[in-house]
Amino acid sequence: MVNNPKSYTKIAIILHWIVALGLITNIVLALLIPYVGDGNIRFVIDSHKSIGITLLGFALLRVVWRFTHQPPEYSYIQPKLERLAAHGTHLLLYALMLMIPISGWMHDSAWKSASEISMYWFGLFEWPRIAPIMELEPVLKEQLHDIFGGMHTWFSYALYLFSGIHIAAALMHHYSKKNRVRGRGILP
């Protein structure tokens, strides 16, 4: 680990923004699904799945990078409760970045038509489904499809909440408290 860096590494910044923009894109795609006509529904759903699987890879890279590279220190003295809230929020965001695509992949693997309709990563190659889930009996699989879908949805709602807290805290510190959180390197 690098000790006391002055800002985040370029890799950390790039991974942060790739994941953030990918999550926003996937939220928009998910919200569009009910309004897309039959001719475009597969494209929207397949794009959502492809981006989700890609984000899982980038989220794993972020976790590895974060645990092997120390973040920069804050440029101000942070009260203990505020530090705990910041660390807790970041930990939850990392967990959600992993749990959302995994639960979506499980949800897709339990879909009753999964064995007939292949999943392709951006149309380039077939992405495997989770075999132990695919091989379950249809009644159990349908029940798990609903459970995994619910998990995927609720994890997404939690992500909206904690992302909002994360963004609000960064903006509050920068504009209200003038603590220069932007100087840590994530924001320009």
N, C-alpha and C positions, 0 to 999 in steps of 0.2 A: 504494500500500500504506500502511496505517495503521502508524505506527512504535510499537513497544513497547506494545501494548494490555495491559490488566491481566487481561482474560478474553476468551474466545471471543465472537464476535458472536452475537446471538440467532439469526440465519439459520444460522450454522455449527452451533449446538447443535441446532436443529430438524432440519436436514439429517442430522446425525449420528444422531439418534434415529429418524428416519423410516427411514433405511437399516438401522439395527441391528434395529429391530422387523420391518421387511419381510423381512430375511434370516432372522430366527428363524422367522417365519411360513412362509417358503418351505422352510426345512429341515423343519419339521413336516409340511408338505404332501407333500414328497418322501418322507419316511419313512412316511407313511400310504398311499402309492400301492399297495404290495403287499397291503394289508389291506382296501382299499375294494372293495365289491362292484361288479359290472358296472353297476348302475343309477346309481352315483355317480362312477365312475372319470373320465368326461369332465369333470364339474364340478371335481374335484380337480386334474386335469391342466391344464385351461383356467385355473383360478385360479392355479396355480403359474406358468404361462406369462405371464399378465397381470401378476402381481406382479413377475415377473422383468423384463419389459420396462419396467415402471414404475420399478423399482429402477435400471435402466440410465440412465434419464433423471435420477433423483435423484443417482446416482453421478457423472454428468457435471457436474451442477450443483455437487456437492461439490468436484470437482476444480477447476472454474473458480473457485469461491469461495476454495478453499485457496490457489491460486496468485495471487489478487488481494488476499488479506487475510493479513497476517502473524499467526501464532499468538502467544499470550502467552508471555513468557519463563517458564522454570521458576523457582520460588521458592527454589531451592537450587542449589548448584554440582553439576553433573552430570559425572561422570568421562567422558573421551573415548569409551571403549569402550561405555559405557552410552548415550551420546548417539547413537553410530553404530548401535547395536542398535535404539534407539527410532525413529530416522529410517528405517532399513531396514525395520523392521516396518510402519511407517506407509505407506511406499512400496509394499510388497507388498500391504497391505490395499487401497490405492487401485487397484492393478493388478488384483487379484482381483475387486474390486467391478465392474470393467468386463469382465474376461475371462469371468466366470461367465455373465452374461446373454448376452453375444455368442456364446459357445460353445453355449449352450442354444438360441439362435435359429438358429444354423447346424445344430445337431443336428435341430431341428424341421423346418427347411427341407429337409433330406436324407431325411426320413421318407417311406417308400414311399407312404403314403396322404395325403401333404400336399396333393396336387392335388385329392383328392376331399373331404377334410374341412377346411373353413376354420378359421382361427384367429381368435377374436374377443377383443378387449380388453374384459374384464369383461362380455362379452355385448352391448356397446354398438355396436361397429363392427368390421368385418373388419380384422385386422392383417396387413399384407403379409409374405410370406415372402421370403427372399433369392432373387431371380430367377435369378442365375447358378447357384446350387446346385440350384434346382428343375428347371432345364433340362438337367441332366447325364443321361447314360445311366443306366438303372436299376441296373446292376451296380456302377458306380462310385459312384452315389448311396448304395447300400446300404453299401458299404465306408466311405464318408465318414460316414454316419449312425453307424456303430459308432465311428469315430475321434473324431468330434465329441462323441458321448455319453461316451466315455472321458475326453476332455479336460474336459468339463463336470463329471464326477464327481470327477476328480483335483483340479481347481481348487477344487471345493467342499471336499474334504478339506484342502487347503492353507489355505483360509479358516478352517476349524474350528481348525486348529493355530495360525495366527497370531492369530486372534481370542482364543483361549485365552491365548496369550502376552501379548497386549495387555491383556486384563482382569486377568490375574494380576499383571502389572507395575504397573498402576494401583492395584490393591488392596494390593500389597506396599508401594508408596511411601506410600500414604495411612495404612495401619494399622501397618505394621512400622517404616518409616523416618520416619513422621510428616512427610512432605515436602509435604503439602497440595496434591497434584495436583488434588484436587477444587476447590480455590480457583481453578483456571484456568477454571472455568465449564462444563465438560461434565457433571459430576456435581453434583447438588444439595448 
